[in-house]
Amino acid sequence: MKKFLFFLLFLLPWYLHRLLFSIDLNYYNQLKLIFHFPPFFFSILWSIIYLGIACVSTKIYLTYGKSGAKEYFRSLLFNYIIHILFTYFFFTMKSPFLGFTDSIMLFISTLICYYETRELDESLSKYFIPYLIITLSSTILLLFAIFMNL
């Protein structure tokens, strides 16, 4: 029961940005992009990533405690803030450039999370590989979106 409560504690905040900032699908659909992913694709993909992060964070917290993994949780908090800001910059402000800038920062902070996780437990760091792939892919796609929508 304790593991499940910690898991929920680490999982639920990742969905908070959906309550704070609305996602304008009309804006997304009107953009000229290399290709459009259907919106449900992102929901499924990000849910899988959030589940992985929650699993890793729960395991690290129960194994090392808050003080034993201070750098991990600090880097995860920074990553979380940048992640939430993407929705605001891209969908609320409707700025592909700010979304791109945020995406670069998100990729870098995900690399840092990967490194901090690897320092604690190499097997758990593999959970961050899909997150790294998605953030790098979204950065590249947003770069194309900037130039295609000038």
C-alpha distance (Angstrom), angle and dihedral (degrees) to the residues before:
residue distance angle dihedral
M1 . . .
K2 3.80 . .
K3 3.82 91.5 .
F4 3.79 91.1 50.4
L5 3.82 92.8 51.0
F6 3.80 91.6 50.5
F7 3.80 89.1 46.7
L8 3.82 90.5 54.6
L9 3.79 90.5 45.1
F10 3.81 89.5 56.7
L11 3.82 95.6 39.5
L12 3.80 105.5 47.1
P13 3.83 99.2 59.8
W14 3.82 90.1 61.0
Y15 3.82 88.4 67.1
L16 3.82 93.7 49.1
H17 3.81 94.9 92.1
R18 3.80 89.1 65.1
L19 3.79 88.6 62.3
L20 3.80 95.0 42.8
F21 3.81 99.8 45.8
S22 3.76 128.5 29.9
I23 3.77 119.3 -130.5
D24 3.79 110.3 -131.8
L25 3.79 104.5 -149.1
N26 3.81 91.1 -178.8
Y27 3.79 89.0 61.0
Y28 3.79 91.2 48.8
N29 3.82 92.6 47.8
Q30 3.82 93.5 50.0
L31 3.81 94.1 54.2
K32 3.76 118.2 102.1
L33 3.79 104.3 -122.1
I34 3.78 136.1 166.4
F35 3.80 86.2 -111.6
H36 3.78 135.4 -16.2
F37 3.76 121.2 -124.3
P38 3.80 113.8 -151.0
P39 3.84 109.7 -107.1
F40 3.82 93.1 -118.2
F41 3.81 88.1 60.7
F42 3.81 90.6 64.1
S43 3.81 92.0 46.3
I44 3.79 91.8 54.4
L45 3.79 94.1 41.9
W46 3.80 95.6 48.8
S47 3.81 91.6 44.5
I48 3.80 89.6 56.9
I49 3.80 90.5 49.1
Y50 3.83 91.9 47.6
L51 3.81 90.2 50.6
G52 3.81 90.2 51.5
I53 3.80 92.6 49.2
A54 3.81 91.0 47.9
C55 3.82 91.3 50.1
V56 3.80 92.3 49.3
S57 3.80 93.4 45.1
T58 3.80 92.4 48.5
K59 3.80 92.3 49.7
I60 3.81 92.5 46.6
Y61 3.81 93.2 46.8
L62 3.80 93.7 48.6
T63 3.81 92.2 44.8
Y64 3.82 102.8 40.3
G65 3.79 105.0 14.7
K66 3.76 125.6 -137.8
S67 3.79 95.8 -66.7
G68 3.82 94.8 43.8
A69 3.80 91.5 55.8
K70 3.78 100.3 33.9
E71 3.82 94.8 134.2
Y72 3.80 91.8 48.8
F73 3.80 93.2 52.5
R74 3.80 92.1 43.4
S75 3.82 91.3 53.3
L76 3.82 90.9 44.4
L77 3.81 91.2 52.2
F78 3.81 90.8 50.5
N79 3.82 89.6 48.6
Y80 3.80 90.7 48.5
I81 3.81 93.1 52.9
I82 3.81 92.0 49.0
H83 3.81 90.1 46.5
I84 3.81 92.0 53.7
L85 3.80 92.0 46.5
F86 3.81 91.1 57.8
T87 3.81 90.8 68.0
Y88 3.79 90.1 50.3
F89 3.81 95.9 46.5
F90 3.78 97.7 42.5
F91 3.80 104.8 33.3
T92 3.81 105.0 24.1
M93 3.80 99.8 35.2
K94 3.83 90.0 30.9
S95 3.78 91.8 -139.3
P96 3.80 117.7 146.4
F97 3.81 89.1 -174.9
L98 3.82 94.4 56.0
G99 3.81 88.7 42.6
F100 3.81 88.7 52.9
T101 3.81 92.3 47.8
D102 3.79 90.6 48.5
S103 3.80 90.2 46.8
I104 3.80 91.2 55.9
M105 3.80 90.0 50.6
L106 3.80 89.7 46.4
F107 3.80 91.5 53.1
I108 3.82 91.3 49.5
S109 3.80 92.9 47.0
T110 3.82 89.8 48.1
L111 3.80 88.4 53.7
I112 3.80 88.0 52.7
C113 3.82 90.9 49.6
Y114 3.79 89.1 49.7
Y115 3.81 90.5 51.4
E116 3.82 94.0 46.3
T117 3.80 90.6 48.7
R118 3.79 91.3 48.1
E119 3.80 90.2 52.7
L120 3.81 88.7 58.0
D121 3.80 102.2 35.0
E122 3.78 123.8 -5.0
S123 3.79 93.8 -158.8
L124 3.81 91.8 57.3
S125 3.80 93.3 50.3
K126 3.81 89.1 71.0
Y127 3.81 88.5 72.5
F128 3.80 87.7 69.7
I129 3.82 94.4 57.4
P130 3.84 94.7 84.4
Y131 3.81 88.7 47.8
L132 3.82 89.8 52.1
I133 3.80 91.6 49.1
I134 3.82 93.0 49.3
T135 3.79 94.8 46.6
L136 3.81 91.9 47.9
S137 3.82 91.2 47.0
S138 3.79 92.9 48.1
T139 3.81 90.5 49.1
I140 3.80 90.7 54.3
L141 3.81 92.8 45.1
L142 3.80 91.4 49.1
L143 3.78 90.9 51.0
F144 3.81 88.5 56.0
A145 3.82 90.2 45.1
I146 3.80 91.0 56.0
F147 3.80 93.0 54.5
M148 3.79 95.7 39.6
N149 3.83 92.1 52.5
L150 3.81 100.6 46.3
